Amino acid sequence: MIEQGSSPEPTEAAVALYRATWGDEPLALASAPGRVNLIGEHTDYNDGFVLPMAIDRRTAVALGPSGGRSPHDGPGLGLVSAGHVGIVHIDGPPWTPRGDGSWANYPAGVIAGVERIRKDAGGDRIPPLRIAVASNVPIGAGLSSSAALEAATATGVLGLVGMDLPRKDVALVCQRAEHEFAGVHCGIMDQMASVMGDIILLDCRSLDVRNVALPDGVSVVILDSGIPRGLTSSAYNERRAQCERGVELIRAHGTDAHAHEVRALRDVTPDMLAGAAACLPETIYRRCRHVVTEDARVIEAADALARRDLGTVGMLLGESHASMRDDYEISLPEIDFLVACAAATPGCYGARLTGAGFGGAVIALVDADQAAVIASDVINRYCARTSRPGSALLVAADEGARVHPIAGG
Ligand code: GLA
């Protein structure tokens, strides 16, 4: 199956859901995109570099105060989603996560974060709210549907209460919601990608961004393996812990003169890593090698895109995938097959696993004229070989989180 474009329009769907649920008009409307990562995997929580692209699949949030005017208003937050049945209530303020792992924890965590900043500045609590959500970001495919929900909620709440925050701070509020309300210790890539939009070369230490564009005639195809990935799974946190252990060992035993100054794998050069190899357990060494080499590939890929050197970009995508497969061990045989199939198809410059891994999607950089043909050819071969429900998505870069006027309000 190949999907293209972004209908139905989530902003209209969110407003319609709000009206249908509470019989009233929302006072604010915002949306934010999902993202795909072109290159730079598991580098963000190592203070490194990433190259994500916000995609034309968005989550929209319609909001208004919950004044007890409707029989459906509870004492705290009332949340509905086009993707879930029923209203979810979260008591407060103060806002705390529900213990059932509900999707509503993401927006609630964002509201708690905005409220914290508002109170620190001497402002009031965020009043109880109604929130209606609609989205066309595929869930569970590694396209950051949760970051899109967080960024849309943050943008909508800030609009509703008339607060202005720098975009980086909005992304940090969203990341903290993910840590504290969803229990996922993610890096900052997804939230920055969704808030900023377009394609960015992001320095995950300073949060400085540089805009990057795809050369004309080149587009991105997302090849979903149909294997859902669980970010909360222990494997993600285990990789993080292995990187931190690597940093400790390099600081303590590295032979390089600057080894004791290392704060994160971002500070480790290939030479420094080679000098510390003897004091690192083999698995930790390979995890570190992935991150150190991946950081270098991100910078090289951004430069190669700028000079339209697609041969080099394609080669770097292939190297990135091999490094994730062999050193970071986050791929699966089905994903390796999908990557190999795509990379061997005429008109494809390169392909790699994208996102946290252990399932999810592959991105392929392709000749735009042939994108649909390449996508269906690769997915047909993948489905025939694996019997998995693979699918493809043709995507374009899109703008970051924003507020919208409410039509017909
Ligand atoms: C997930 C996390 C990100 C990042 C990627 C891997 O998407 O949310 O912070 O670590 O995995 O690159």
Boltz pocket constraint, residues with backbone or C-beta under 6 A from the ligand:
constraints:
  - pocket:
      binder: B
      contacts: [[A, 40], [A, 41], [A, 42], [A, 43], [A, 44], [A, 45], [A, 186], [A, 187], [A, 188], [A, 189], [A, 190], [A, 231], [A, 355], [A, 356], [A, 357]]
      max_distance: 6.0
